[in-house]
Amino acid sequence: MVASGGRLGRAPWRPGRACALTTLLTAAVLSASTLLADAGAATSVTLDRIWGADRYETSLAVTKRFVAEAGGRVDSAVVVPGTDWRDAVIAAGLAGSLDAPVLLSPAAGPSATALEVLDHAGVSRIVVIDRARSLGASALERLRRRFADVELLSGSDPSALSATAARRLDDLGRLPEFGRTAMVASADVFVDAMVAGPVAWRGQHPILLTSRDALGADITSALAQLDVEHAVIMGGPSAVSQAVVGELIAARISVTRIGGATRFDTAVALASFVDGAYASEPDAKCFDAAAAGVATARSPFDALSAAPLLGRRCSPLLLSDTSTPDRATVSWARARTPSLTLFGGTAAISEAAAGVLQSDAPVYEAAAAGAEHTCALEVGGRIVCWGDDSSDQLDAPPGAFAVIAAGGRHSCALDARGHAVCWGDDSSDQLDAPDRAFAAIAAGGVQPQGATAMGFSCALRRAGGAVDCWGDDSYGQVRHAPAGRFSAVAAGWGHACALRAPSGEVVCWGFDGRGQVSKAPPGRFFAVAAGAWHACALRVPDGAAVCWGESAAAQAVAGSYTHVAAGADVTCALRAPSGEVVCWGFDGLDQISEAPTGAYRSVVASAWHVCAVRVSGEIVCWGDNSEGQSAVPLVLGPPTA
């Protein structure tokens, strides 16, 4: 419902020259995974935090900052109830057309302090967006007595209200090469709509909230009435399905989907998509990541007023978990953003998370642990290694890689084409990888106590999933590789294991001195790891760890896990859903007792040390450090060419 008529607006922002925008496709998809490789060199990050005692005080603090950066005077403000995030995200585009802040209000209306701030700023027009009429009649009456022009927008549901707010825009914003643009997000997923806010405010793009599988009559009508030429869909098909894409294309509206593997990736993808898309002044770029905002991905309420402030600054909104920021956010912030504004107090984004964002430590995708050396894959594909260099294990190749693995005294990596490159010890021809494309690789030979390190590797062909092995064949771990199609492969000291596709059956071959081959369990599994004299796999559907072979390392701790790694005499896994590291087996070098706390995305185990990659992209290693293999360097030198 619209309480009064007439269009609202200021002169619209006109987009400047496009900067590295994608070529227009009927249904383009942009994700963060292809963006971080171009992040560039890291810079020192400075932090600012805007917060209050509750969501309303935080919103008021953001509004004060907006007014100050607008020169102390604003004509209009948008007021929304602080109980429904949908009202606030719908407000972003309309607030942009008014050059206005968005203020959260309790049911009784804005506080006396908030009203004084609006008065002092010279506000004369208030637009209230309140779908469910959460603000009482007395609150609206107080606003009407205090301000010259008060308008209420409400609606029967979020989609209807978003369509109503879209029609109130004075002039729909345009994206270079794309034309008149609206943003489409799920009415059930707050993060996708929230991160769209700064772009919607800056570009005067309405945020239209839809159901997963259909636009609905209200949005369809608004798209036609506004002559929308291009839609930016926020999130993947699980949020906004391909059926909605089909509706838009049928209406002759081009589509760009902004999505990633996680909500953090989606925020980074949007930030990259709009990089340089709006001119804040002649020959200047907007959304070029000179600054950014960061909000918690757990709750919307601390950041619902952030869109106008960040839009005015030409700054994207990134996401963080409360305790640990995701590696996509960390990498983006360190590589491109010298200034971050955090929205909310430490209950939203902890001091520990803020410290990670501000740190200059490298950001990693993965780690690999050899006998006495460690290698890691940085975001962007660069490989760095540390620890024992007696066989040139630290002589990592230049270039960008996608996958990494470490064996006894050698390591291997796959480049973007799937071609394997190996380095280090070559005493058993373990560096002579076949010249074909692989999808996964495992390096073996990590020795148990009292044994000699061997070197071999196994990989899965990209086409067909067959296993290829090369290097030391003392126990038939090369020549006895099974035929068939496989989905995962692991290499131990003298044996290897793989998971058949699509059955998930475990198949092992090679040295069987402790039953690590013959005692492979029946059933279906989704992950497998091979240690020196044991192996473990994670069972479908419960994620339980099932281990066999050498008894000490094979006594799995009960629980559900997402990732498993096996070393010489130790096994570690990541507990679901927390990402906590859990280890069992030999603890002679504190591989179990020193396991760190926190949330991790992967873990690797070797002869006597273990490493894990935090969700933020930092690496933590523990256990044996006799060759410096557990001492993760803070500065690893300039990137290799």
Secondary structure as GFF3:
##gff-version 3
##sequence-region A 1 641
A	DSSP	beta_strand	27	30	.	.	.	ID=ss1
A	DSSP	three_ten_helix	32	34	.	.	.	ID=ss2
A	DSSP	three_ten_helix	36	38	.	.	.	ID=ss3
A	DSSP	beta_strand	46	50	.	.	.	ID=ss4
A	DSSP	alpha_helix	55	69	.	.	.	ID=ss5
A	DSSP	beta_strand	76	81	.	.	.	ID=ss6
A	DSSP	alpha_helix	85	98	.	.	.	ID=ss7
A	DSSP	beta_strand	102	105	.	.	.	ID=ss8
A	DSSP	alpha_helix	112	120	.	.	.	ID=ss9
A	DSSP	beta_strand	125	129	.	.	.	ID=ss10
A	DSSP	alpha_helix	137	146	.	.	.	ID=ss11
A	DSSP	beta_strand	149	153	.	.	.	ID=ss12
A	DSSP	alpha_helix	158	167	.	.	.	ID=ss13
A	DSSP	beta_strand	174	175	.	.	.	ID=ss14
A	DSSP	beta_strand	179	186	.	.	.	ID=ss15
A	DSSP	alpha_helix	190	203	.	.	.	ID=ss16
A	DSSP	beta_strand	207	210	.	.	.	ID=ss17
A	DSSP	alpha_helix	217	225	.	.	.	ID=ss18
A	DSSP	beta_strand	230	234	.	.	.	ID=ss19
A	DSSP	alpha_helix	242	250	.	.	.	ID=ss20
A	DSSP	beta_strand	254	258	.	.	.	ID=ss21
A	DSSP	alpha_helix	263	273	.	.	.	ID=ss22
A	DSSP	beta_strand	292	296	.	.	.	ID=ss23
A	DSSP	alpha_helix	306	313	.	.	.	ID=ss24
A	DSSP	beta_strand	317	320	.	.	.	ID=ss25
A	DSSP	alpha_helix	327	336	.	.	.	ID=ss26
A	DSSP	beta_strand	339	343	.	.	.	ID=ss27
A	DSSP	alpha_helix	351	358	.	.	.	ID=ss28
A	DSSP	beta_strand	364	369	.	.	.	ID=ss29
A	DSSP	beta_strand	373	378	.	.	.	ID=ss30
A	DSSP	beta_strand	383	387	.	.	.	ID=ss31
A	DSSP	beta_strand	401	406	.	.	.	ID=ss32
A	DSSP	beta_strand	410	415	.	.	.	ID=ss33
A	DSSP	beta_strand	420	424	.	.	.	ID=ss34
A	DSSP	beta_strand	438	444	.	.	.	ID=ss35
A	DSSP	beta_strand	456	461	.	.	.	ID=ss36
A	DSSP	beta_strand	467	471	.	.	.	ID=ss37
A	DSSP	beta_strand	486	491	.	.	.	ID=ss38
A	DSSP	beta_strand	495	500	.	.	.	ID=ss39
A	DSSP	beta_strand	506	510	.	.	.	ID=ss40
A	DSSP	beta_strand	525	530	.	.	.	ID=ss41
A	DSSP	beta_strand	534	539	.	.	.	ID=ss42
A	DSSP	beta_strand	545	549	.	.	.	ID=ss43
A	DSSP	alpha_helix	551	554	.	.	.	ID=ss44
A	DSSP	beta_strand	561	566	.	.	.	ID=ss45
A	DSSP	beta_strand	570	575	.	.	.	ID=ss46
A	DSSP	beta_strand	581	585	.	.	.	ID=ss47
A	DSSP	beta_strand	600	605	.	.	.	ID=ss48
A	DSSP	beta_strand	609	614	.	.	.	ID=ss49
A	DSSP	beta_strand	619	623	.	.	.	ID=ss50
###
